Amino acid sequence: MIGPPAPGRSNRDDWDSDAEEENKYRIPVSNEIVLKGHTKVVSALAIDHTGSRVISGSYDHSVRMYDFQGMNAKLQSFRQLEPSEGHQVRTIS
């Protein structure tokens, strides 16, 4: 499994312990957006240490860079590139 476990359903009594478990990963799970841009499956994803930028690679041969702090309502990437023409992006480091 990659990343933190999916949040489970809990009753009101377990609320405090669930909040502590979620905070140890330091990932905001209260909001969700759909980033637009790739035309095929996203095969690689990297998030900077502050969580403000995301880089995604796809089988559509492109890498897209997203900046959450400078993003407008269209949720589009601020930069796109094709690192090796005709080759799927499988990893990002």
Biopython code that builds the backbone (N, CA, C, O; Angstrom):
import numpy as np
from Bio.PDB.StructureBuilder import StructureBuilder

atoms = [
    (1, "MET", "N", (0.842, -1.169, 0.000)),
    (1, "MET", "CA", (0.000, 0.000, 0.000)),
    (1, "MET", "C", (0.891, 1.237, 0.000)),
    (1, "MET", "O", (1.869, 1.308, 0.744)),
    (2, "ILE", "N", (0.550, 2.197, -0.829)),
    (2, "ILE", "CA", (1.297, 3.438, -0.908)),
    (2, "ILE", "C", (0.471, 4.530, -0.246)),
    (2, "ILE", "O", (-0.720, 4.669, -0.525)),
    (3, "GLY", "N", (1.099, 5.300, 0.626)),
    (3, "GLY", "CA", (0.412, 6.398, 1.293)),
    (3, "GLY", "C", (-0.298, 5.943, 2.544)),
    (3, "GLY", "O", (-0.196, 4.785, 2.948)),
    (4, "PRO", "N", (-1.014, 6.860, 3.150)),
    (4, "PRO", "CA", (-1.705, 6.529, 4.392)),
    (4, "PRO", "C", (-2.927, 5.670, 4.115)),
    (4, "PRO", "O", (-3.457, 5.690, 3.005)),
    (5, "PRO", "N", (-3.381, 4.915, 5.108)),
    (5, "PRO", "CA", (-4.581, 4.113, 4.918)),
    (5, "PRO", "C", (-5.794, 5.011, 4.730)),
    (5, "PRO", "O", (-5.834, 6.133, 5.234)),
    (6, "ALA", "N", (-6.777, 4.507, 4.002)),
    (6, "ALA", "CA", (-8.001, 5.262, 3.780)),
    (6, "ALA", "C", (-8.716, 5.472, 5.107)),
    (6, "ALA", "O", (-8.764, 4.561, 5.934)),
    (7, "PRO", "N", (-9.273, 6.664, 5.320)),
    (7, "PRO", "CA", (-9.976, 6.894, 6.579)),
    (7, "PRO", "C", (-11.208, 6.013, 6.666)),
    (7, "PRO", "O", (-11.979, 5.907, 5.713)),
    (8, "GLY", "N", (-11.382, 5.392, 7.801)),
    (8, "GLY", "CA", (-12.533, 4.527, 8.004)),
    (8, "GLY", "C", (-13.655, 5.267, 8.686)),
    (8, "GLY", "O", (-13.477, 6.381, 9.177)),
    (9, "ARG", "N", (-14.808, 4.640, 8.711)),
    (9, "ARG", "CA", (-15.949, 5.233, 9.406)),
    (9, "ARG", "C", (-15.813, 4.952, 10.887)),
    (9, "ARG", "O", (-15.422, 3.856, 11.288)),
    (10, "SER", "N", (-16.131, 5.929, 11.684)),
    (10, "SER", "CA", (-16.032, 5.746, 13.122)),
    (10, "SER", "C", (-17.206, 6.432, 13.798)),
    (10, "SER", "O", (-17.851, 7.312, 13.227)),
    (11, "ASN", "N", (-17.468, 6.011, 15.022)),
    (11, "ASN", "CA", (-18.540, 6.677, 15.757)),
    (11, "ASN", "C", (-17.981, 7.900, 16.471)),
    (11, "ASN", "O", (-16.774, 8.140, 16.452)),
    (12, "ARG", "N", (-18.842, 8.657, 17.086)),
    (12, "ARG", "CA", (-18.470, 9.926, 17.711)),
    (12, "ARG", "C", (-17.456, 9.747, 18.845)),
    (12, "ARG", "O", (-16.636, 10.635, 19.079)),
    (13, "ASP", "N", (-17.501, 8.608, 19.554)),
    (13, "ASP", "CA", (-16.593, 8.379, 20.676)),
    (13, "ASP", "C", (-15.142, 8.235, 20.233)),
    (13, "ASP", "O", (-14.231, 8.581, 20.986)),
    (14, "ASP", "N", (-14.916, 7.732, 19.028)),
    (14, "ASP", "CA", (-13.564, 7.505, 18.532)),
    (14, "ASP", "C", (-13.002, 8.709, 17.783)),
    (14, "ASP", "O", (-11.918, 8.621, 17.206)),
    (15, "TRP", "N", (-13.715, 9.827, 17.782)),
    (15, "TRP", "CA", (-13.324, 10.984, 16.982)),
    (15, "TRP", "C", (-11.924, 11.480, 17.326)),
    (15, "TRP", "O", (-11.134, 11.734, 16.417)),
    (16, "ASP", "N", (-11.591, 11.625, 18.603)),
    (16, "ASP", "CA", (-10.288, 12.152, 18.997)),
    (16, "ASP", "C", (-9.147, 11.246, 18.571)),
    (16, "ASP", "O", (-8.127, 11.732, 18.084)),
    (17, "SER", "N", (-9.298, 9.946, 18.744)),
    (17, "SER", "CA", (-8.221, 9.030, 18.371)),
    (17, "SER", "C", (-8.042, 8.977, 16.860)),
    (17, "SER", "O", (-6.916, 8.840, 16.382)),
    (18, "ASP", "N", (-9.136, 9.084, 16.092)),
    (18, "ASP", "CA", (-9.032, 9.101, 14.635)),
    (18, "ASP", "C", (-8.319, 10.361, 14.155)),
    (18, "ASP", "O", (-7.506, 10.301, 13.233)),
    (19, "ALA", "N", (-8.616, 11.491, 14.772)),
    (19, "ALA", "CA", (-7.979, 12.749, 14.376)),
    (19, "ALA", "C", (-6.476, 12.692, 14.627)),
    (19, "ALA", "O", (-5.697, 13.201, 13.821)),
    (20, "GLU", "N", (-6.062, 12.081, 15.733)),
    (20, "GLU", "CA", (-4.635, 11.954, 16.026)),
    (20, "GLU", "C", (-3.945, 11.059, 15.008)),
    (20, "GLU", "O", (-2.826, 11.355, 14.588)),
    (21, "GLU", "N", (-4.594, 9.963, 14.601)),
    (21, "GLU", "CA", (-3.997, 9.060, 13.612)),
    (21, "GLU", "C", (-3.840, 9.755, 12.271)),
    (21, "GLU", "O", (-2.805, 9.601, 11.623)),
    (22, "GLU", "N", (-4.836, 10.516, 11.838)),
    (22, "GLU", "CA", (-4.763, 11.212, 10.560)),
    (22, "GLU", "C", (-3.678, 12.286, 10.579)),
    (22, "GLU", "O", (-3.015, 12.503, 9.566)),
    (23, "ASN", "N", (-3.489, 12.950, 11.693)),
    (23, "ASN", "CA", (-2.494, 14.016, 11.787)),
    (23, "ASN", "C", (-1.064, 13.501, 11.686)),
    (23, "ASN", "O", (-0.176, 14.263, 11.305)),
    (24, "LYS", "N", (-0.810, 12.249, 12.009)),
    (24, "LYS", "CA", (0.564, 11.759, 11.937)),
    (24, "LYS", "C", (1.080, 11.718, 10.502)),
    (24, "LYS", "O", (2.292, 11.748, 10.290)),
    (25, "TYR", "N", (0.185, 11.649, 9.507)),
    (25, "TYR", "CA", (0.605, 11.669, 8.104)),
    (25, "TYR", "C", (0.717, 13.097, 7.571)),
    (25, "TYR", "O", (1.326, 13.321, 6.525)),
    (26, "ARG", "N", (0.139, 14.052, 8.274)),
    (26, "ARG", "CA", (0.194, 15.468, 7.921)),
    (26, "ARG", "C", (-0.312, 15.737, 6.511)),
    (26, "ARG", "O", (0.227, 16.580, 5.794)),
    (27, "ILE", "N", (-1.351, 15.011, 6.125)),
    (27, "ILE", "CA", (-1.963, 15.188, 4.814)),
    (27, "ILE", "C", (-3.381, 15.705, 5.028)),
    (27, "ILE", "O", (-4.147, 15.091, 5.770)),
    (28, "PRO", "N", (-3.749, 16.819, 4.396)),
    (28, "PRO", "CA", (-5.122, 17.305, 4.566)),
    (28, "PRO", "C", (-6.101, 16.395, 3.828)),
    (28, "PRO", "O", (-5.978, 16.188, 2.621)),
    (29, "VAL", "N", (-7.053, 15.865, 4.548)),
    (29, "VAL", "CA", (-8.033, 14.965, 3.937)),
    (29, "VAL", "C", (-9.433, 15.562, 3.970)),
    (29, "VAL", "O", (-10.405, 14.873, 3.661)),
    (30, "SER", "N", (-9.547, 16.828, 4.339)),
    (30, "SER", "CA", (-10.864, 17.437, 4.455)),
    (30, "SER", "C", (-11.371, 17.992, 3.134)),
    (30, "SER", "O", (-12.573, 18.219, 2.994)),
    (31, "ASN", "N", (-10.498, 18.216, 2.165)),
    (31, "ASN", "CA", (-10.897, 18.761, 0.870)),
    (31, "ASN", "C", (-10.431, 17.840, -0.243)),
    (31, "ASN", "O", (-9.422, 17.145, -0.124)),
    (32, "GLU", "N", (-11.185, 17.853, -1.319)),
    (32, "GLU", "CA", (-10.842, 17.010, -2.459)),
    (32, "GLU", "C", (-11.088, 17.794, -3.737)),
    (32, "GLU", "O", (-12.112, 18.465, -3.867)),
    (33, "ILE", "N", (-10.151, 17.716, -4.686)),
    (33, "ILE", "CA", (-10.321, 18.340, -5.993)),
    (33, "ILE", "C", (-9.901, 17.343, -7.061)),
    (33, "ILE", "O", (-9.199, 16.372, -6.776)),
    (34, "VAL", "N", (-10.328, 17.586, -8.274)),
    (34, "VAL", "CA", (-9.910, 16.781, -9.417)),
    (34, "VAL", "C", (-9.021, 17.664, -10.279)),
    (34, "VAL", "O", (-9.468, 18.683, -10.805)),
    (35, "LEU", "N", (-7.763, 17.269, -10.421)),
    (35, "LEU", "CA", (-6.825, 18.016, -11.249)),
    (35, "LEU", "C", (-7.015, 17.592, -12.695)),
    (35, "LEU", "O", (-7.057, 16.401, -13.006)),
    (36, "LYS", "N", (-7.128, 18.574, -13.572)),
    (36, "LYS", "CA", (-7.401, 18.291, -14.979)),
    (36, "LYS", "C", (-6.126, 18.409, -15.800)),
    (36, "LYS", "O", (-5.204, 19.138, -15.436)),
    (37, "GLY", "N", (-6.087, 17.689, -16.904)),
    (37, "GLY", "CA", (-4.956, 17.840, -17.799)),
    (37, "GLY", "C", (-4.566, 16.581, -18.538)),
    (37, "GLY", "O", (-4.496, 16.591, -19.766)),
    (38, "HIS", "N", (-4.312, 15.502, -17.831)),
    (38, "HIS", "CA", (-3.861, 14.284, -18.496)),
    (38, "HIS", "C", (-5.009, 13.624, -19.255)),
    (38, "HIS", "O", (-6.169, 13.688, -18.846)),
    (39, "THR", "N", (-4.655, 12.987, -20.372)),
    (39, "THR", "CA", (-5.667, 12.299, -21.178)),
    (39, "THR", "C", (-5.640, 10.794, -20.970)),
    (39, "THR", "O", (-6.547, 10.089, -21.412)),
    (40, "LYS", "N", (-4.605, 10.297, -20.299)),
    (40, "LYS", "CA", (-4.509, 8.869, -19.975)),
    (40, "LYS", "C", (-4.194, 8.723, -18.496)),
    (40, "LYS", "O", (-4.084, 9.717, -17.778)),
    (41, "VAL", "N", (-4.051, 7.499, -18.045)),
    (41, "VAL", "CA", (-3.864, 7.213, -16.625)),
    (41, "VAL", "C", (-2.611, 7.891, -16.067)),
    (41, "VAL", "O", (-1.569, 7.935, -16.721)),
    (42, "VAL", "N", (-2.733, 8.417, -14.848)),
    (42, "VAL", "CA", (-1.589, 9.002, -14.147)),
    (42, "VAL", "C", (-0.798, 7.863, -13.529)),
    (42, "VAL", "O", (-1.341, 7.078, -12.751)),
    (43, "SER", "N", (0.481, 7.765, -13.870)),
    (43, "SER", "CA", (1.311, 6.641, -13.436)),
    (43, "SER", "C", (2.373, 7.035, -12.412)),
    (43, "SER", "O", (2.999, 6.162, -11.809)),
    (44, "ALA", "N", (2.585, 8.335, -12.207)),
    (44, "ALA", "CA", (3.597, 8.794, -11.252)),
    (44, "ALA", "C", (3.123, 10.098, -10.625)),
    (44, "ALA", "O", (2.495, 10.932, -11.276)),
    (45, "LEU", "N", (3.442, 10.249, -9.341)),
    (45, "LEU", "CA", (3.007, 11.438, -8.618)),
    (45, "LEU", "C", (4.059, 11.808, -7.581)),
    (45, "LEU", "O", (4.578, 10.938, -6.881)),
    (46, "ALA", "N", (4.370, 13.082, -7.482)),
    (46, "ALA", "CA", (5.307, 13.566, -6.463)),
    (46, "ALA", "C", (4.730, 14.834, -5.854)),
    (46, "ALA", "O", (4.196, 15.690, -6.559)),
    (47, "ILE", "N", (4.844, 14.942, -4.527)),
    (47, "ILE", "CA", (4.351, 16.106, -3.792)),
    (47, "ILE", "C", (5.535, 16.720, -3.058)),
    (47, "ILE", "O", (6.304, 16.008, -2.412)),
    (48, "ASP", "N", (5.685, 18.049, -3.153)),
    (48, "ASP", "CA", (6.805, 18.668, -2.440)),
    (48, "ASP", "C", (6.560, 18.615, -0.934)),
    (48, "ASP", "O", (5.436, 18.373, -0.493)),
    (49, "HIS", "N", (7.603, 18.841, -0.153)),
    (49, "HIS", "CA", (7.525, 18.659, 1.297)),
    (49, "HIS", "C", (6.541, 19.604, 1.980)),
    (49, "HIS", "O", (6.089, 19.312, 3.087)),
    (50, "THR", "N", (6.197, 20.726, 1.352)),
    (50, "THR", "CA", (5.223, 21.640, 1.947)),
    (50, "THR", "C", (3.793, 21.307, 1.542)),
    (50, "THR", "O", (2.844, 21.806, 2.147)),
    (51, "GLY", "N", (3.634, 20.468, 0.523)),
    (51, "GLY", "CA", (2.302, 20.102, 0.049)),
    (51, "GLY", "C", (1.676, 21.134, -0.865)),
    (51, "GLY", "O", (0.490, 21.037, -1.180)),
    (52, "SER", "N", (2.446, 22.121, -1.298)),
    (52, "SER", "CA", (1.879, 23.181, -2.127)),
    (52, "SER", "C", (2.012, 22.919, -3.626)),
    (52, "SER", "O", (1.333, 23.560, -4.428)),
    (53, "ARG", "N", (2.867, 21.998, -4.004)),
    (53, "ARG", "CA", (3.035, 21.668, -5.428)),
    (53, "ARG", "C", (2.979, 20.168, -5.647)),
    (53, "ARG", "O", (3.416, 19.380, -4.809)),
    (54, "VAL", "N", (2.425, 19.789, -6.807)),
    (54, "VAL", "CA", (2.322, 18.388, -7.201)),
    (54, "VAL", "C", (2.829, 18.269, -8.627)),
    (54, "VAL", "O", (2.538, 19.114, -9.473)),
    (55, "ILE", "N", (3.586, 17.219, -8.888)),
    (55, "ILE", "CA", (4.022, 16.890, -10.243)),
    (55, "ILE", "C", (3.436, 15.529, -10.572)),
    (55, "ILE", "O", (3.556, 14.588, -9.787)),
    (56, "SER", "N", (2.802, 15.422, -11.734)),
    (56, "SER", "CA", (2.204, 14.151, -12.135)),
    (56, "SER", "C", (2.724, 13.745, -13.506)),
    (56, "SER", "O", (2.906, 14.580, -14.392)),
    (57, "GLY", "N", (2.959, 12.447, -13.663)),
    (57, "GLY", "CA", (3.386, 11.887, -14.935)),
    (57, "GLY", "C", (2.335, 10.909, -15.411)),
    (57, "GLY", "O", (1.647, 10.292, -14.598)),
    (58, "SER", "N", (2.202, 10.758, -16.714)),
    (58, "SER", "CA", (1.100, 9.971, -17.248)),
    (58, "SER", "C", (1.514, 9.128, -18.447)),
    (58, "SER", "O", (2.561, 9.341, -19.057)),
    (59, "TYR", "N", (0.659, 8.171, -18.760)),
    (59, "TYR", "CA", (0.851, 7.367, -19.964)),
    (59, "TYR", "C", (0.562, 8.175, -21.227)),
    (59, "TYR", "O", (0.761, 7.674, -22.334)),
    (60, "ASP", "N", (0.097, 9.413, -21.079)),
    (60, "ASP", "CA", (-0.089, 10.263, -22.257)),
    (60, "ASP", "C", (1.215, 10.971, -22.644)),
    (60, "ASP", "O", (1.207, 11.892, -23.461)),
    (61, "HIS", "N", (2.344, 10.529, -22.047)),
    (61, "HIS", "CA", (3.699, 10.986, -22.378)),
    (61, "HIS", "C", (4.021, 12.367, -21.819)),
    (61, "HIS", "O", (4.998, 12.983, -22.247)),
    (62, "SER", "N", (3.231, 12.866, -20.880)),
    (62, "SER", "CA", (3.466, 14.220, -20.386)),
    (62, "SER", "C", (3.665, 14.256, -18.874)),
    (62, "SER", "O", (3.243, 13.361, -18.142)),
    (63, "VAL", "N", (4.325, 15.325, -18.440)),
    (63, "VAL", "CA", (4.496, 15.637, -17.021)),
    (63, "VAL", "C", (3.821, 16.982, -16.808)),
    (63, "VAL", "O", (4.046, 17.923, -17.568)),
    (64, "ARG", "N", (2.994, 17.071, -15.776)),
    (64, "ARG", "CA", (2.293, 18.321, -15.467)),
    (64, "ARG", "C", (2.648, 18.770, -14.061)),
    (64, "ARG", "O", (2.788, 17.955, -13.149)),
    (65, "MET", "N", (2.792, 20.075, -13.899)),
    (65, "MET", "CA", (3.137, 20.653, -12.601)),
    (65, "MET", "C", (1.990, 21.534, -12.132)),
    (65, "MET", "O", (1.522, 22.407, -12.863)),
    (66, "TYR", "N", (1.544, 21.295, -10.901)),
    (66, "TYR", "CA", (0.433, 22.036, -10.312)),
    (66, "TYR", "C", (0.928, 22.780, -9.081)),
    (66, "TYR", "O", (1.700, 22.240, -8.289)),
    (67, "ASP", "N", (0.481, 24.018, -8.923)),
    (67, "ASP", "CA", (0.830, 24.840, -7.766)),
    (67, "ASP", "C", (-0.469, 25.245, -7.078)),
    (67, "ASP", "O", (-1.219, 26.065, -7.608)),
    (68, "PHE", "N", (-0.742, 24.681, -5.910)),
    (68, "PHE", "CA", (-2.005, 24.936, -5.222)),
    (68, "PHE", "C", (-2.139, 26.381, -4.762)),
    (68, "PHE", "O", (-3.251, 26.907, -4.726)),
    (69, "GLN", "N", (-1.048, 27.029, -4.414)),
    (69, "GLN", "CA", (-1.127, 28.409, -3.928)),
    (69, "GLN", "C", (-1.432, 29.394, -5.051)),
    (69, "GLN", "O", (-2.069, 30.420, -4.811)),
    (70, "GLY", "N", (-0.993, 29.104, -6.260)),
    (70, "GLY", "CA", (-1.233, 30.008, -7.380)),
    (70, "GLY", "C", (-2.313, 29.527, -8.327)),
    (70, "GLY", "O", (-2.488, 30.105, -9.400)),
    (71, "MET", "N", (-3.038, 28.490, -7.961)),
    (71, "MET", "CA", (-4.025, 27.875, -8.841)),
    (71, "MET", "C", (-5.331, 28.672, -8.846)),
    (71, "MET", "O", (-5.780, 29.157, -7.807)),
    (72, "ASN", "N", (-5.929, 28.799, -10.026)),
    (72, "ASN", "CA", (-7.229, 29.454, -10.121)),
    (72, "ASN", "C", (-8.342, 28.396, -10.124)),
    (72, "ASN", "O", (-8.070, 27.213, -9.917)),
    (73, "ALA", "N", (-9.561, 28.806, -10.352)),
    (73, "ALA", "CA", (-10.719, 27.906, -10.278)),
    (73, "ALA", "C", (-10.725, 26.845, -11.380)),
    (73, "ALA", "O", (-11.455, 25.859, -11.273)),
    (74, "LYS", "N", (-9.930, 27.026, -12.433)),
    (74, "LYS", "CA", (-9.895, 26.041, -13.522)),
    (74, "LYS", "C", (-9.083, 24.802, -13.162)),
    (74, "LYS", "O", (-9.184, 23.782, -13.844)),
    (75, "LEU", "N", (-8.279, 24.874, -12.100)),
    (75, "LEU", "CA", (-7.477, 23.744, -11.604)),
    (75, "LEU", "C", (-6.535, 23.176, -12.659)),
    (75, "LEU", "O", (-6.331, 21.964, -12.720)),
    (76, "GLN", "N", (-5.962, 24.037, -13.486)),
    (76, "GLN", "CA", (-5.056, 23.596, -14.541)),
    (76, "GLN", "C", (-3.603, 23.677, -14.077)),
    (76, "GLN", "O", (-3.261, 24.423, -13.160)),
    (77, "SER", "N", (-2.766, 22.890, -14.736)),
    (77, "SER", "CA", (-1.340, 22.902, -14.411)),
    (77, "SER", "C", (-0.712, 24.211, -14.887)),
    (77, "SER", "O", (-1.181, 24.824, -15.845)),
    (78, "PHE", "N", (0.359, 24.630, -14.200)),
    (78, "PHE", "CA", (1.044, 25.854, -14.623)),
    (78, "PHE", "C", (2.156, 25.544, -15.615)),
    (78, "PHE", "O", (2.656, 26.452, -16.278)),
    (79, "ARG", "N", (2.550, 24.280, -15.730)),
    (79, "ARG", "CA", (3.581, 23.901, -16.690)),
    (79, "ARG", "C", (3.357, 22.464, -17.139)),
    (79, "ARG", "O", (2.958, 21.609, -16.348)),
    (80, "GLN", "N", (3.620, 22.208, -18.428)),
    (80, "GLN", "CA", (3.517, 20.865, -18.983)),
    (80, "GLN", "C", (4.719, 20.625, -19.879)),
    (80, "GLN", "O", (5.145, 21.509, -20.622)),
    (81, "LEU", "N", (5.260, 19.413, -19.798)),
    (81, "LEU", "CA", (6.365, 19.066, -20.682)),
    (81, "LEU", "C", (6.295, 17.594, -21.057)),
    (81, "LEU", "O", (5.666, 16.785, -20.374)),
    (82, "GLU", "N", (6.952, 17.273, -22.154)),
    (82, "GLU", "CA", (7.058, 15.896, -22.613)),
    (82, "GLU", "C", (8.543, 15.531, -22.559)),
    (82, "GLU", "O", (9.293, 15.857, -23.479)),
    (83, "PRO", "N", (8.974, 14.851, -21.478)),
    (83, "PRO", "CA", (10.404, 14.638, -21.254)),
    (83, "PRO", "C", (11.102, 13.793, -22.310)),
    (83, "PRO", "O", (12.248, 14.074, -22.660)),
    (84, "SER", "N", (10.446, 12.782, -22.817)),
    (84, "SER", "CA", (11.043, 11.919, -23.830)),
    (84, "SER", "C", (9.941, 11.557, -24.815)),
    (84, "SER", "O", (9.092, 10.714, -24.525)),
    (85, "GLU", "N", (9.957, 12.186, -25.959)),
    (85, "GLU", "CA", (8.868, 12.078, -26.918)),
    (85, "GLU", "C", (8.496, 10.630, -27.222)),
    (85, "GLU", "O", (9.345, 9.815, -27.581)),
    (86, "GLY", "N", (7.210, 10.333, -27.070)),
    (86, "GLY", "CA", (6.696, 9.010, -27.398)),
    (86, "GLY", "C", (6.851, 7.966, -26.313)),
    (86, "GLY", "O", (6.508, 6.805, -26.538)),
    (87, "HIS", "N", (7.361, 8.336, -25.131)),
    (87, "HIS", "CA", (7.552, 7.370, -24.046)),
    (87, "HIS", "C", (6.652, 7.711, -22.867)),
    (87, "HIS", "O", (6.529, 8.873, -22.478)),
    (88, "GLN", "N", (6.029, 6.687, -22.308)),
    (88, "GLN", "CA", (5.179, 6.873, -21.139)),
    (88, "GLN", "C", (6.024, 7.266, -19.934)),
    (88, "GLN", "O", (7.151, 6.797, -19.773)),
    (89, "VAL", "N", (5.471, 8.128, -19.095)),
    (89, "VAL", "CA", (6.146, 8.516, -17.857)),
    (89, "VAL", "C", (5.736, 7.513, -16.788)),
    (89, "VAL", "O", (4.551, 7.373, -16.483)),
    (90, "ARG", "N", (6.705, 6.821, -16.225)),
    (90, "ARG", "CA", (6.405, 5.792, -15.223)),
    (90, "ARG", "C", (6.877, 6.156, -13.827)),
    (90, "ARG", "O", (6.316, 5.669, -12.845)),
    (91, "THR", "N", (7.890, 6.997, -13.714)),
    (91, "THR", "CA", (8.380, 7.406, -12.393)),
    (91, "THR", "C", (8.771, 8.877, -12.411)),
    (91, "THR", "O", (9.135, 9.437, -13.445)),
    (92, "ILE", "N", (8.683, 9.478, -11.237)),
    (92, "ILE", "CA", (9.128, 10.855, -11.025)),
    (92, "ILE", "C", (9.886, 10.856, -9.710)),
    (92, "ILE", "O", (9.438, 10.255, -8.733)),
    (93, "SER", "N", (11.020, 11.519, -9.677)),
    (93, "SER", "CA", (11.760, 11.592, -8.408)),
    (93, "SER", "C", (12.200, 13.012, -8.141)),
    (93, "SER", "O", (12.836, 13.280, -7.122)),
]
sb = StructureBuilder()
sb.init_structure("model")
sb.init_model(0)
sb.init_chain("A")
sb.init_seg("    ")
for serial, (resi, resn, name, xyz) in enumerate(atoms, 1):
    if name == "N":
        sb.init_residue(resn, " ", resi, " ")
    sb.init_atom(name, np.array(xyz, "f"), 0.0, 1.0, " ", f" {name:<3s}", serial, name[0])
structure = sb.get_structure()
